[in-house]
Amino acid sequence: MSRIGFYPGSFDPVTLGHIDIIQRAAPLFDRLVIGVGVHHGKEPLFSDEERVAFLEAELGAISSATGTDIAVKTFDNLTVDAAKEAGARFIVRGLRDTDDFNYEMQMAGTNSAMEPTVETLFFAASPDVRHIASKFVRQIAAIGGDTTAFVPEDVARRIAEKLSSG
Ligand code: ADP
């Protein structure tokens, strides 16, 4: 039986922190599905298509390096349902600080109450990317700042292109 993981998030946009989690989680699985949440009512800075494209640009290299099949999918339903649809028994999340911890523990408990067969696995943020948050990248991008210290090179270039073209 193949081991499948589901890593859900907004990825608005994908950062070096997310990439670090994907690189570290991938070797544990035969297949890792990155779930891009596209829930109604939550207005992202980057469109669903952009968030998926930013991720897809990074995943080929990680897939080759780890031998894990990595896919990106959008989802607008409950995380546990999206995980089950992906065939995953594991949800992957990252922990940066106590804010993440408190929120993530509640979410893992809620998900487990709804679907006890799906287990949440936490990765402690790596020290060199622990400060990185999509929220700050969005703020920097919105006022035309340089995002290269926080997101993959290709993503920083695409962000700059998007903002310069209005
Ligand atoms: P959400 O809107 O679901 O919080 P995010 O895209 O902000 O989605 O984050 C997805 C997951 O990645 C969360 O578990 C978050 O804690 C984790 N994460 C985000 N940034 C980092 C980082 N710099 N280091 C480690 N984990 C991170």
Backbone and ligand atoms as CSV (ligand in chain L), in Angstrom:
chain,resi,resn,atom,element,x,y,z
A,1,MET,N,N,0.845,-1.194,0.000
A,1,MET,CA,C,0.000,0.000,0.000
A,1,MET,C,C,0.886,1.251,0.000
A,2,SER,N,N,0.548,2.213,-0.856
A,2,SER,CA,C,1.430,3.383,-0.898
A,2,SER,C,C,1.052,4.368,0.219
A,3,ARG,N,N,2.076,5.057,0.675
A,3,ARG,CA,C,1.915,5.995,1.788
A,3,ARG,C,C,1.736,7.400,1.196
A,4,ILE,N,N,0.595,8.000,1.497
A,4,ILE,CA,C,0.270,9.293,0.876
A,4,ILE,C,C,0.070,10.365,1.947
A,5,GLY,N,N,0.687,11.534,1.731
A,5,GLY,CA,C,0.536,12.669,2.645
A,5,GLY,C,C,-0.202,13.801,1.951
A,6,PHE,N,N,-0.872,14.634,2.756
A,6,PHE,CA,C,-1.607,15.786,2.225
A,6,PHE,C,C,-1.142,17.020,2.992
A,7,TYR,N,N,-0.587,17.993,2.292
A,7,TYR,CA,C,-0.105,19.218,2.945
A,7,TYR,C,C,-0.998,20.376,2.507
A,8,PRO,N,N,-1.974,20.737,3.370
A,8,PRO,CA,C,-2.901,21.804,3.008
A,8,PRO,C,C,-2.416,23.178,3.456
A,9,GLY,N,N,-2.850,24.214,2.763
A,9,GLY,CA,C,-2.519,25.577,3.165
A,9,GLY,C,C,-3.088,26.558,2.168
A,10,SER,N,N,-2.864,27.845,2.460
A,10,SER,CA,C,-3.304,28.881,1.527
A,10,SER,C,C,-2.237,29.108,0.456
A,11,PHE,N,N,-0.977,29.001,0.859
A,11,PHE,CA,C,0.157,29.187,-0.061
A,11,PHE,C,C,-0.014,30.480,-0.862
A,12,ASP,N,N,-0.228,31.575,-0.156
A,12,ASP,CA,C,-0.556,32.870,-0.786
A,12,ASP,C,C,0.510,33.911,-0.480
A,13,PRO,N,N,1.730,33.791,-1.027
A,13,PRO,CA,C,2.211,32.751,-1.940
A,13,PRO,C,C,3.033,31.709,-1.185
A,14,VAL,N,N,3.473,30.661,-1.933
A,14,VAL,CA,C,4.397,29.676,-1.351
A,14,VAL,C,C,5.683,30.388,-0.941
A,15,THR,N,N,6.214,30.017,0.234
A,15,THR,CA,C,7.439,30.650,0.739
A,15,THR,C,C,8.540,29.601,0.915
A,16,LEU,N,N,9.726,30.081,1.270
A,16,LEU,CA,C,10.835,29.151,1.548
A,16,LEU,C,C,10.522,28.290,2.772
A,17,GLY,N,N,9.636,28.781,3.650
A,17,GLY,CA,C,9.207,27.982,4.807
A,17,GLY,C,C,8.382,26.778,4.367
A,18,HIS,N,N,7.449,27.010,3.440
A,18,HIS,CA,C,6.645,25.897,2.913
A,18,HIS,C,C,7.544,24.902,2.175
A,19,ILE,N,N,8.460,25.442,1.366
A,19,ILE,CA,C,9.350,24.563,0.581
A,19,ILE,C,C,10.170,23.676,1.508
A,20,ASP,N,N,10.625,24.256,2.623
A,20,ASP,CA,C,11.400,23.484,3.606
A,20,ASP,C,C,10.563,22.315,4.145
A,21,ILE,N,N,9.283,22.586,4.454
A,21,ILE,CA,C,8.402,21.518,4.966
A,21,ILE,C,C,8.213,20.443,3.883
A,22,ILE,N,N,7.990,20.878,2.648
A,22,ILE,CA,C,7.763,19.911,1.553
A,22,ILE,C,C,9.009,19.035,1.371
A,23,GLN,N,N,10.188,19.671,1.391
A,23,GLN,CA,C,11.439,18.907,1.214
A,23,GLN,C,C,11.635,17.883,2.327
A,24,ARG,N,N,11.268,18.256,3.544
A,24,ARG,CA,C,11.485,17.350,4.679
A,24,ARG,C,C,10.394,16.288,4.783
A,25,ALA,N,N,9.170,16.624,4.324
A,25,ALA,CA,C,8.069,15.651,4.426
A,25,ALA,C,C,8.113,14.637,3.281
A,26,ALA,N,N,8.533,15.088,2.103
A,26,ALA,CA,C,8.441,14.223,0.916
A,26,ALA,C,C,9.072,12.835,1.114
A,27,PRO,N,N,10.275,12.737,1.728
A,27,PRO,CA,C,10.895,11.406,1.836
A,27,PRO,C,C,10.089,10.404,2.678
A,28,LEU,N,N,9.136,10.905,3.461
A,28,LEU,CA,C,8.329,9.993,4.291
A,28,LEU,C,C,7.225,9.305,3.483
A,29,PHE,N,N,6.957,9.852,2.289
A,29,PHE,CA,C,5.790,9.379,1.538
A,29,PHE,C,C,6.163,8.890,0.139
A,30,ASP,N,N,5.264,8.022,-0.427
A,30,ASP,CA,C,5.385,7.655,-1.843
A,30,ASP,C,C,4.817,8.791,-2.688
A,31,ARG,N,N,3.774,9.431,-2.140
A,31,ARG,CA,C,3.127,10.533,-2.865
A,31,ARG,C,C,2.746,11.615,-1.859
A,32,LEU,N,N,3.039,12.858,-2.223
A,32,LEU,CA,C,2.674,13.993,-1.365
A,32,LEU,C,C,1.794,14.929,-2.199
A,33,VAL,N,N,0.592,15.171,-1.702
A,33,VAL,CA,C,-0.324,16.066,-2.414
A,33,VAL,C,C,-0.357,17.395,-1.670
A,34,ILE,N,N,-0.044,18.475,-2.380
A,34,ILE,CA,C,-0.111,19.812,-1.785
A,34,ILE,C,C,-1.510,20.346,-2.081
A,35,GLY,N,N,-2.262,20.646,-1.030
A,35,GLY,CA,C,-3.639,21.114,-1.202
A,35,GLY,C,C,-3.709,22.622,-1.058
A,36,VAL,N,N,-4.071,23.296,-2.141
A,36,VAL,CA,C,-4.192,24.757,-2.111
A,36,VAL,C,C,-5.663,25.100,-1.820
A,37,GLY,N,N,-5.907,25.659,-0.637
A,37,GLY,CA,C,-7.281,25.971,-0.225
A,37,GLY,C,C,-7.827,27.150,-1.018
A,38,VAL,N,N,-8.982,26.960,-1.608
A,38,VAL,CA,C,-9.593,28.038,-2.410
A,38,VAL,C,C,-10.990,28.337,-1.883
A,39,HIS,N,N,-11.049,28.519,-0.557
A,39,HIS,CA,C,-12.342,28.689,0.089
A,39,HIS,C,C,-12.970,30.036,-0.244
A,40,HIS,N,N,-14.260,29.981,-0.467
A,40,HIS,CA,C,-14.996,31.202,-0.790
A,40,HIS,C,C,-14.987,32.123,0.429
A,41,GLY,N,N,-14.915,33.411,0.172
A,41,GLY,CA,C,-14.976,34.365,1.279
A,41,GLY,C,C,-13.608,34.759,1.784
A,42,LYS,N,N,-12.545,34.007,1.411
A,42,LYS,CA,C,-11.191,34.368,1.831
A,42,LYS,C,C,-10.488,34.900,0.583
A,43,GLU,N,N,-10.326,36.216,0.519
A,43,GLU,CA,C,-9.792,36.829,-0.704
A,43,GLU,C,C,-8.260,36.798,-0.698
A,44,PRO,N,N,-7.635,35.962,-1.532
A,44,PRO,CA,C,-6.172,35.893,-1.536
A,44,PRO,C,C,-5.553,37.025,-2.369
A,45,LEU,N,N,-4.272,37.304,-2.142
A,45,LEU,CA,C,-3.583,38.287,-3.005
A,45,LEU,C,C,-3.325,37.661,-4.374
A,46,PHE,N,N,-2.944,36.376,-4.362
A,46,PHE,CA,C,-2.650,35.686,-5.620
A,46,PHE,C,C,-3.806,34.737,-5.947
A,47,SER,N,N,-4.155,34.672,-7.237
A,47,SER,CA,C,-5.292,33.847,-7.657
A,47,SER,C,C,-5.000,32.366,-7.419
A,48,ASP,N,N,-6.034,31.552,-7.494
A,48,ASP,CA,C,-5.860,30.100,-7.337
A,48,ASP,C,C,-4.812,29.603,-8.333
A,49,GLU,N,N,-4.941,30.064,-9.591
A,49,GLU,CA,C,-4.041,29.610,-10.658
A,49,GLU,C,C,-2.601,30.026,-10.371
A,50,GLU,N,N,-2.422,31.262,-9.888
A,50,GLU,CA,C,-1.060,31.738,-9.588
A,50,GLU,C,C,-0.454,30.926,-8.447
A,51,ARG,N,N,-1.238,30.679,-7.393
A,51,ARG,CA,C,-0.703,29.942,-6.236
A,51,ARG,C,C,-0.304,28.524,-6.630
A,52,VAL,N,N,-1.118,27.914,-7.500
A,52,VAL,CA,C,-0.787,26.561,-7.978
A,52,VAL,C,C,0.467,26.616,-8.862
A,53,ALA,N,N,0.518,27.602,-9.766
A,53,ALA,CA,C,1.662,27.702,-10.694
A,53,ALA,C,C,2.959,27.961,-9.939
A,54,PHE,N,N,2.922,28.826,-8.912
A,54,PHE,CA,C,4.125,29.110,-8.108
A,54,PHE,C,C,4.646,27.811,-7.488
A,55,LEU,N,N,3.734,27.001,-6.953
A,55,LEU,CA,C,4.127,25.733,-6.319
A,55,LEU,C,C,4.673,24.764,-7.360
A,56,GLU,N,N,3.949,24.636,-8.468
A,56,GLU,CA,C,4.343,23.648,-9.485
A,56,GLU,C,C,5.748,23.912,-10.002
A,57,ALA,N,N,6.116,25.196,-10.080
A,57,ALA,CA,C,7.453,25.538,-10.581
A,57,ALA,C,C,8.559,24.978,-9.686
A,58,GLU,N,N,8.264,24.747,-8.422
A,58,GLU,CA,C,9.291,24.302,-7.461
A,58,GLU,C,C,9.329,22.791,-7.257
A,59,LEU,N,N,8.260,22.102,-7.628
A,59,LEU,CA,C,8.112,20.723,-7.159
A,59,LEU,C,C,8.893,19.686,-7.949
A,60,GLY,N,N,9.179,19.979,-9.237
A,60,GLY,CA,C,9.923,19.024,-10.061
A,60,GLY,C,C,11.260,18.672,-9.429
A,61,ALA,N,N,11.974,19.691,-8.982
A,61,ALA,CA,C,13.319,19.476,-8.406
A,61,ALA,C,C,13.223,18.664,-7.117
A,62,ILE,N,N,12.208,18.954,-6.298
A,62,ILE,CA,C,12.080,18.233,-5.018
A,62,ILE,C,C,11.686,16.778,-5.286
A,63,SER,N,N,10.821,16.593,-6.269
A,63,SER,CA,C,10.389,15.253,-6.627
A,63,SER,C,C,11.576,14.428,-7.127
A,64,SER,N,N,12.418,15.036,-7.972
A,64,SER,CA,C,13.603,14.312,-8.483
A,64,SER,C,C,14.559,13.987,-7.350
A,65,ALA,N,N,14.753,14.945,-6.441
A,65,ALA,CA,C,15.728,14.747,-5.351
A,65,ALA,C,C,15.260,13.694,-4.349
A,66,THR,N,N,13.950,13.598,-4.126
A,66,THR,CA,C,13.443,12.694,-3.079
A,66,THR,C,C,12.862,11.400,-3.636
A,67,GLY,N,N,12.559,11.381,-4.944
A,67,GLY,CA,C,11.928,10.202,-5.536
A,67,GLY,C,C,10.454,10.092,-5.177
A,68,THR,N,N,9.904,11.133,-4.570
A,68,THR,CA,C,8.479,11.127,-4.193
A,68,THR,C,C,7.656,11.807,-5.276
A,69,ASP,N,N,6.525,11.202,-5.580
A,69,ASP,CA,C,5.601,11.796,-6.533
A,69,ASP,C,C,4.901,12.962,-5.811
A,70,ILE,N,N,5.030,14.181,-6.315
A,70,ILE,CA,C,4.432,15.334,-5.642
A,70,ILE,C,C,3.443,16.011,-6.595
A,71,ALA,N,N,2.222,16.229,-6.112
A,71,ALA,CA,C,1.189,16.843,-6.949
A,71,ALA,C,C,0.577,18.031,-6.225
A,72,VAL,N,N,0.016,18.959,-6.988
A,72,VAL,CA,C,-0.688,20.104,-6.398
A,72,VAL,C,C,-2.156,20.021,-6.801
A,73,LYS,N,N,-3.041,20.219,-5.814
A,73,LYS,CA,C,-4.488,20.190,-6.103
A,73,LYS,C,C,-5.152,21.331,-5.348
A,74,THR,N,N,-6.163,21.956,-5.936
A,74,THR,CA,C,-6.951,22.930,-5.170
A,74,THR,C,C,-8.045,22.168,-4.432
A,75,PHE,N,N,-8.509,22.744,-3.315
A,75,PHE,CA,C,-9.659,22.143,-2.632
A,75,PHE,C,C,-10.489,23.231,-1.973
A,76,ASP,N,N,-11.815,22.994,-1.933
A,76,ASP,CA,C,-12.690,23.991,-1.294
A,76,ASP,C,C,-13.597,23.330,-0.270
A,77,ASN,N,N,-13.265,22.091,0.079
A,77,ASN,CA,C,-14.078,21.389,1.083
A,77,ASN,C,C,-13.280,21.262,2.384
A,78,LEU,N,N,-13.765,20.455,3.311
A,78,LEU,CA,C,-13.050,20.261,4.569
A,78,LEU,C,C,-11.688,19.609,4.301
A,79,THR,N,N,-10.682,20.002,5.096
A,79,THR,CA,C,-9.336,19.457,4.900
A,79,THR,C,C,-9.334,17.931,5.015
A,80,VAL,N,N,-10.058,17.384,6.010
A,80,VAL,CA,C,-10.059,15.919,6.162
A,80,VAL,C,C,-10.689,15.235,4.950
A,81,ASP,N,N,-11.702,15.873,4.376
A,81,ASP,CA,C,-12.337,15.277,3.190
A,81,ASP,C,C,-11.391,15.353,1.991
A,82,ALA,N,N,-10.719,16.502,1.861
A,82,ALA,CA,C,-9.766,16.650,0.752
A,82,ALA,C,C,-8.618,15.645,0.910
A,83,ALA,N,N,-8.179,15.437,2.163
A,83,ALA,CA,C,-7.099,14.456,2.412
A,83,ALA,C,C,-7.569,13.066,2.009
A,84,LYS,N,N,-8.792,12.718,2.403
A,84,LYS,CA,C,-9.313,11.387,2.066
A,84,LYS,C,C,-9.456,11.214,0.554
A,85,GLU,N,N,-9.927,12.282,-0.115
A,85,GLU,CA,C,-10.062,12.218,-1.584
A,85,GLU,C,C,-8.699,11.994,-2.248
A,86,ALA,N,N,-7.653,12.543,-1.613
A,86,ALA,CA,C,-6.301,12.367,-2.157
A,86,ALA,C,C,-5.744,10.981,-1.791
A,87,GLY,N,N,-6.504,10.235,-0.984
A,87,GLY,CA,C,-6.047,8.896,-0.556
A,87,GLY,C,C,-5.059,8.970,0.590
A,88,ALA,N,N,-4.985,10.156,1.266
A,88,ALA,CA,C,-3.960,10.371,2.295
A,88,ALA,C,C,-4.461,9.994,3.682
A,89,ARG,N,N,-3.587,9.363,4.460
A,89,ARG,CA,C,-3.906,9.077,5.866
A,89,ARG,C,C,-3.179,10.054,6.782
A,90,PHE,N,N,-2.387,10.951,6.181
A,90,PHE,CA,C,-1.600,11.893,6.976
A,90,PHE,C,C,-1.772,13.315,6.456
A,91,ILE,N,N,-2.006,14.247,7.399
A,91,ILE,CA,C,-2.012,15.679,7.069
A,91,ILE,C,C,-0.695,16.239,7.590
A,92,VAL,N,N,0.000,16.993,6.763
A,92,VAL,CA,C,1.284,17.585,7.139
A,92,VAL,C,C,1.082,19.062,7.462
A,93,ARG,N,N,1.622,19.523,8.596
A,93,ARG,CA,C,1.559,20.952,8.930
A,93,ARG,C,C,2.895,21.368,9.536
A,94,GLY,N,N,3.152,22.690,9.560
A,94,GLY,CA,C,4.393,23.208,10.127
A,94,GLY,C,C,4.103,24.017,11.382
A,95,LEU,N,N,5.065,24.027,12.304
A,95,LEU,CA,C,4.916,24.795,13.542
A,95,LEU,C,C,6.061,25.785,13.681
A,96,ARG,N,N,5.729,27.085,13.740
A,96,ARG,CA,C,6.769,28.110,13.888
A,96,ARG,C,C,6.885,28.627,15.301
A,97,ASP,N,N,5.760,28.789,15.971
A,97,ASP,CA,C,5.770,29.457,17.280
A,97,ASP,C,C,4.534,29.044,18.079
A,98,THR,N,N,4.313,29.690,19.215
A,98,THR,CA,C,3.179,29.285,20.056
A,98,THR,C,C,1.838,29.647,19.411
A,99,ASP,N,N,1.822,30.686,18.583
A,99,ASP,CA,C,0.570,30.998,17.877
A,99,ASP,C,C,0.188,29.828,16.979
A,100,ASP,N,N,1.177,29.357,16.180
A,100,ASP,CA,C,0.920,28.188,15.328
A,100,ASP,C,C,0.505,27.010,16.191
A,101,PHE,N,N,1.236,26.800,17.296
A,101,PHE,CA,C,0.985,25.633,18.140
A,101,PHE,C,C,-0.465,25.618,18.633
A,102,ASN,N,N,-0.918,26.738,19.183
A,102,ASN,CA,C,-2.275,26.788,19.736
A,102,ASN,C,C,-3.324,26.559,18.649
A,103,TYR,N,N,-3.127,27.214,17.530
A,103,TYR,CA,C,-4.076,27.079,16.421
A,103,TYR,C,C,-4.053,25.662,15.845
A,104,GLU,N,N,-2.841,25.164,15.620
A,104,GLU,CA,C,-2.699,23.851,14.968
A,104,GLU,C,C,-3.203,22.720,15.853
A,105,MET,N,N,-3.003,22.830,17.182
A,105,MET,CA,C,-3.486,21.782,18.087
A,105,MET,C,C,-5.010,21.710,18.053
A,106,GLN,N,N,-5.638,22.888,18.018
A,106,GLN,CA,C,-7.110,22.909,17.952
A,106,GLN,C,C,-7.585,22.316,16.637
A,107,MET,N,N,-6.880,22.697,15.564
A,107,MET,CA,C,-7.303,22.208,14.251
A,107,MET,C,C,-7.087,20.696,14.139
A,108,ALA,N,N,-5.948,20.218,14.657
A,108,ALA,CA,C,-5.678,18.771,14.587
A,108,ALA,C,C,-6.726,18.007,15.398
A,109,GLY,N,N,-7.100,18.565,16.568
A,109,GLY,CA,C,-8.118,17.923,17.402
A,109,GLY,C,C,-9.467,17.887,16.701
A,110,THR,N,N,-9.811,19.016,16.057
A,110,THR,CA,C,-11.087,19.107,15.340
A,110,THR,C,C,-11.110,18.106,14.183
A,111,ASN,N,N,-10.013,18.086,13.428
A,111,ASN,CA,C,-9.946,17.158,12.288
A,111,ASN,C,C,-10.004,15.709,12.753
A,112,SER,N,N,-9.316,15.418,13.865
A,112,SER,CA,C,-9.292,14.057,14.375
A,112,SER,C,C,-10.677,13.628,14.866
A,113,ALA,N,N,-11.426,14.594,15.454
A,113,ALA,CA,C,-12.787,14.270,15.913
A,113,ALA,C,C,-13.681,13.934,14.724
A,114,MET,N,N,-13.436,14.636,13.595
A,114,MET,CA,C,-14.265,14.375,12.406
A,114,MET,C,C,-13.819,13.120,11.672
A,115,GLU,N,N,-12.506,12.882,11.681
A,115,GLU,CA,C,-11.974,11.758,10.909
A,115,GLU,C,C,-10.774,11.130,11.625
A,116,PRO,N,N,-11.031,10.231,12.575
A,116,PRO,CA,C,-9.947,9.672,13.401
A,116,PRO,C,C,-8.901,8.875,12.615
A,117,THR,N,N,-9.233,8.469,11.397
A,117,THR,CA,C,-8.259,7.662,10.631
A,117,THR,C,C,-7.196,8.540,9.972
A,118,VAL,N,N,-7.415,9.864,9.969
A,118,VAL,CA,C,-6.422,10.763,9.349
A,118,VAL,C,C,-5.592,11.409,10.460
A,119,GLU,N,N,-4.299,11.182,10.430
A,119,GLU,CA,C,-3.376,11.624,11.483
A,119,GLU,C,C,-2.668,12.916,11.042
A,120,THR,N,N,-2.527,13.892,11.961
A,120,THR,CA,C,-1.771,15.108,11.601
A,120,THR,C,C,-0.328,14.976,12.067
A,121,LEU,N,N,0.596,15.235,11.153
A,121,LEU,CA,C,2.039,15.186,11.461
A,121,LEU,C,C,2.574,16.608,11.455
A,122,PHE,N,N,3.293,17.002,12.513
A,122,PHE,CA,C,3.842,18.356,12.581
A,122,PHE,C,C,5.341,18.359,12.340
A,123,PHE,N,N,5.788,19.339,11.590
A,123,PHE,CA,C,7.220,19.564,11.406
A,123,PHE,C,C,7.586,20.865,12.098
A,124,ALA,N,N,8.606,20.810,12.947
A,124,ALA,CA,C,9.100,22.036,13.572
A,124,ALA,C,C,9.789,22.862,12.487
A,125,ALA,N,N,9.461,24.148,12.410
A,125,ALA,CA,C,10.075,25.019,11.402
A,125,ALA,C,C,11.594,25.008,11.552
A,126,SER,N,N,12.295,24.987,10.433
A,126,SER,CA,C,13.759,25.076,10.480
A,126,SER,C,C,14.152,26.491,10.903
A,127,PRO,N,N,15.222,26.613,11.726
A,127,PRO,CA,C,15.581,27.930,12.268
A,127,PRO,C,C,15.785,29.015,11.199
A,128,ASP,N,N,16.339,28.649,10.048
A,128,ASP,CA,C,16.651,29.683,9.044
A,128,ASP,C,C,15.420,30.194,8.299
A,129,VAL,N,N,14.278,29.511,8.406
A,129,VAL,CA,C,13.067,29.988,7.706
A,129,VAL,C,C,11.892,30.206,8.662
A,130,ARG,N,N,12.165,30.065,9.936
A,130,ARG,CA,C,11.094,30.104,10.930
A,130,ARG,C,C,10.357,31.453,10.961
A,131,HIS,N,N,11.055,32.516,10.619
A,131,HIS,CA,C,10.446,33.858,10.656
A,131,HIS,C,C,9.577,34.144,9.438
A,132,ILE,N,N,9.610,33.264,8.440
A,132,ILE,CA,C,8.943,33.584,7.168
A,132,ILE,C,C,7.452,33.281,7.240
A,133,ALA,N,N,6.639,34.253,6.799
A,133,ALA,CA,C,5.183,34.082,6.785
A,133,ALA,C,C,4.628,34.697,5.498
A,134,SER,N,N,3.709,33.989,4.871
A,134,SER,CA,C,3.090,34.500,3.635
A,134,SER,C,C,2.494,35.889,3.854
A,135,LYS,N,N,1.945,36.096,5.049
A,135,LYS,CA,C,1.326,37.393,5.379
A,135,LYS,C,C,2.293,38.561,5.152
A,136,PHE,N,N,3.548,38.405,5.597
A,136,PHE,CA,C,4.535,39.482,5.430
A,136,PHE,C,C,4.975,39.591,3.970
A,137,VAL,N,N,5.073,38.435,3.307
A,137,VAL,CA,C,5.438,38.470,1.884
A,137,VAL,C,C,4.371,39.254,1.111
A,138,ARG,N,N,3.106,39.033,1.450
A,138,ARG,CA,C,2.024,39.772,0.770
A,138,ARG,C,C,2.142,41.270,1.025
A,139,GLN,N,N,2.466,41.624,2.271
A,139,GLN,CA,C,2.579,43.055,2.599
A,139,GLN,C,C,3.746,43.683,1.840
A,140,ILE,N,N,4.875,42.952,1.791
A,140,ILE,CA,C,6.060,43.473,1.085
A,140,ILE,C,C,5.749,43.602,-0.407
A,141,ALA,N,N,5.127,42.542,-0.961
A,141,ALA,CA,C,4.808,42.541,-2.397
A,141,ALA,C,C,3.840,43.669,-2.736
A,142,ALA,N,N,2.850,43.883,-1.865
A,142,ALA,CA,C,1.809,44.885,-2.152
A,142,ALA,C,C,2.374,46.294,-2.247
A,143,ILE,N,N,3.503,46.550,-1.543
A,143,ILE,CA,C,4.077,47.892,-1.641
A,143,ILE,C,C,5.344,47.902,-2.497
A,144,GLY,N,N,5.484,46.851,-3.315
A,144,GLY,CA,C,6.548,46.830,-4.327
A,144,GLY,C,C,7.925,46.492,-3.799
A,145,GLY,N,N,8.025,45.878,-2.610
A,145,GLY,CA,C,9.327,45.510,-2.054
A,145,GLY,C,C,9.879,44.224,-2.661
A,146,ASP,N,N,11.148,43.950,-2.349
A,146,ASP,CA,C,11.830,42.765,-2.880
A,146,ASP,C,C,11.544,41.561,-1.971
A,147,THR,N,N,11.025,40.480,-2.554
A,147,THR,CA,C,10.640,39.308,-1.739
A,147,THR,C,C,11.649,38.162,-1.824
A,148,THR,N,N,12.818,38.427,-2.449
A,148,THR,CA,C,13.737,37.308,-2.722
A,148,THR,C,C,14.278,36.601,-1.479
A,149,ALA,N,N,14.243,37.247,-0.325
A,149,ALA,CA,C,14.760,36.586,0.883
A,149,ALA,C,C,13.751,35.593,1.457
A,150,PHE,N,N,12.542,35.590,0.936
A,150,PHE,CA,C,11.458,34.817,1.571
A,150,PHE,C,C,10.807,33.760,0.689
A,151,VAL,N,N,10.943,33.908,-0.613
A,151,VAL,CA,C,10.270,32.971,-1.536
A,151,VAL,C,C,11.301,32.456,-2.544
A,152,PRO,N,N,11.009,31.328,-3.215
A,152,PRO,CA,C,11.934,30.849,-4.239
A,152,PRO,C,C,12.170,31.935,-5.299
A,153,GLU,N,N,13.380,31.939,-5.891
A,153,GLU,CA,C,13.791,32.965,-6.864
A,153,GLU,C,C,12.756,33.189,-7.961
A,154,ASP,N,N,12.302,32.053,-8.529
A,154,ASP,CA,C,11.360,32.104,-9.623
A,154,ASP,C,C,10.034,32.769,-9.186
A,155,VAL,N,N,9.627,32.481,-7.956
A,155,VAL,CA,C,8.384,33.052,-7.425
A,155,VAL,C,C,8.561,34.567,-7.222
A,156,ALA,N,N,9.728,34.969,-6.694
A,156,ALA,CA,C,9.994,36.402,-6.490
A,156,ALA,C,C,9.934,37.138,-7.829
A,157,ARG,N,N,10.483,36.507,-8.873
A,157,ARG,CA,C,10.463,37.124,-10.201
A,157,ARG,C,C,9.025,37.258,-10.706
A,158,ARG,N,N,8.237,36.202,-10.539
A,158,ARG,CA,C,6.841,36.246,-11.004
A,158,ARG,C,C,6.022,37.278,-10.224
A,159,ILE,N,N,6.317,37.400,-8.932
A,159,ILE,CA,C,5.594,38.392,-8.116
A,159,ILE,C,C,5.923,39.796,-8.643
A,160,ALA,N,N,7.224,40.043,-8.894
A,160,ALA,CA,C,7.647,41.361,-9.385
A,160,ALA,C,C,7.012,41.651,-10.733
A,161,GLU,N,N,6.950,40.631,-11.603
A,161,GLU,CA,C,6.352,40.803,-12.933
A,161,GLU,C,C,4.866,41.133,-12.809
A,162,LYS,N,N,4.173,40.405,-11.955
A,162,LYS,CA,C,2.727,40.618,-11.784
A,162,LYS,C,C,2.456,42.058,-11.324
A,163,LEU,N,N,3.273,42.515,-10.355
A,163,LEU,CA,C,3.001,43.831,-9.779
A,163,LEU,C,C,3.408,44.959,-10.727
A,164,SER,N,N,4.464,44.709,-11.547
A,164,SER,CA,C,4.885,45.785,-12.470
A,164,SER,C,C,3.903,45.885,-13.639
A,165,SER,N,N,3.194,44.772,-13.926
A,165,SER,CA,C,2.225,44.841,-15.046
A,165,SER,C,C,0.856,45.291,-14.535
A,166,GLY,N,N,0.801,45.675,-13.270
A,166,GLY,CA,C,-0.440,46.202,-12.700
A,166,GLY,C,C,-1.331,45.064,-12.277
L,1,ADP,P1,P,-2.950,28.399,6.355
L,1,ADP,O1,O,-3.732,29.533,5.745
L,1,ADP,O2,O,-3.643,27.077,6.295
L,1,ADP,O3,O,-2.327,28.694,7.698
L,1,ADP,P2,P,-0.327,28.725,5.166
L,1,ADP,O4,O,-0.069,28.651,3.705
L,1,ADP,O5,O,-0.104,30.046,5.839
L,1,ADP,O6,O,-1.803,28.190,5.317
L,1,ADP,O7,O,0.515,27.630,5.940
L,1,ADP,C1,C,0.386,26.261,5.675
L,1,ADP,C2,C,1.171,25.490,6.709
L,1,ADP,O8,O,2.551,25.766,6.569
L,1,ADP,C3,C,0.822,25.796,8.163
L,1,ADP,O9,O,0.902,24.598,8.916
L,1,ADP,C4,C,1.925,26.750,8.594
L,1,ADP,O10,O,2.154,26.700,9.992
L,1,ADP,C5,C,3.096,26.188,7.811
L,1,ADP,N1,N,4.109,27.208,7.578
L,1,ADP,C6,C,3.950,28.409,7.008
L,1,ADP,N2,N,5.122,29.099,6.984
L,1,ADP,C7,C,6.046,28.276,7.567
L,1,ADP,C8,C,7.450,28.417,7.869
L,1,ADP,N3,N,8.123,29.534,7.588
L,1,ADP,N4,N,8.056,27.378,8.462
L,1,ADP,C9,C,7.364,26.249,8.773
L,1,ADP,N5,N,6.051,26.066,8.538
L,1,ADP,C10,C,5.394,27.070,7.940
